[in-house]
Amino acid sequence: MAVEISLKVSTVLAGRAGVAHSRNPFCSKEKLHFPNVKGTNKHSSLSVSPSSNRGSRIICKAREAVDGVQVVTDTNWNNLVIASENPVLVEFWAPWCGPCRMIAPVVDELAKEYTGKIACFKLNTDDCPSIATQYGIRSIPTVLFFKNGERKESIIGAVPKSTLTATIEKYLEV
């Protein structure tokens, strides 16, 4: 599961009697971009903007944010799903599919609840039809479970959270 590091940096300027002192190394608002994390389409950025009326110091607030459900494609399928050490849940969906939109928040909740225990991905069948064909996906939404690179189980349709939870628990115990 990829970890995205989010940084927030702001400058604080302090002055006397309303006089602003600018010792800020950045003349205007700047945005720094960092390379993307391998296997994802996510890019990290750092925004820096000067402030007025206070002495110059940089405040950095960092937090680790684990993405719940990540997008998987033909190009990263083997690295993210097949080679995963954790059990994997993959939701096959399409943007025009109503039941897919109904189950998406449930899969998001499960991804947050089982962070570190399972990896959760979504695959758009319109964008990546070859993977859907390879696994015989004929109806969406379909959720496939993988463990040790092997397909273990599939659930078709917008099912309740309890159904998905029971299946996840089954593969966590084995």
QUIHU-V485867 format. One record per pair of residues at least 6 apart in sequence whose C-alpha atoms are under 6 Angstrom apart, sorted by sequence separation. I is the first residue (numbers start at 1). J is the second residue. If there is no record, write none. Layout:
BEGIN
I/J
I/J
END
This chain:
BEGIN
15/21
36/42
145/151
146/152
36/43
93/100
145/152
145/153
111/120
144/153
34/44
144/154
34/45
143/154
33/45
143/155
32/45
142/155
32/46
142/156
31/46
142/157
31/47
141/157
30/47
30/48
29/48
29/49
88/118
90/120
92/122
94/124
87/118
88/119
89/120
90/121
91/122
92/123
93/124
94/125
24/56
86/118
88/120
90/122
93/125
20/53
23/56
39/76
10/48
15/53
7/46
9/48
10/49
11/50
12/51
13/52
14/53
15/54
69/108
11/51
13/53
14/54
15/55
68/108
13/54
14/55
100/141
12/54
13/55
12/55
13/56
68/111
12/56
68/112
12/57
11/57
11/58
93/140
10/58
93/141
10/59
72/121
92/141
9/59
71/121
72/122
92/142
9/60
69/120
70/121
71/122
72/123
91/142
8/60
69/121
91/143
8/61
90/143
7/61
90/144
7/62
89/144
103/158
6/62
89/145
6/63
88/145
88/146
5/64
87/146
99/158
87/147
4/65
3/66
83/149
82/149
END
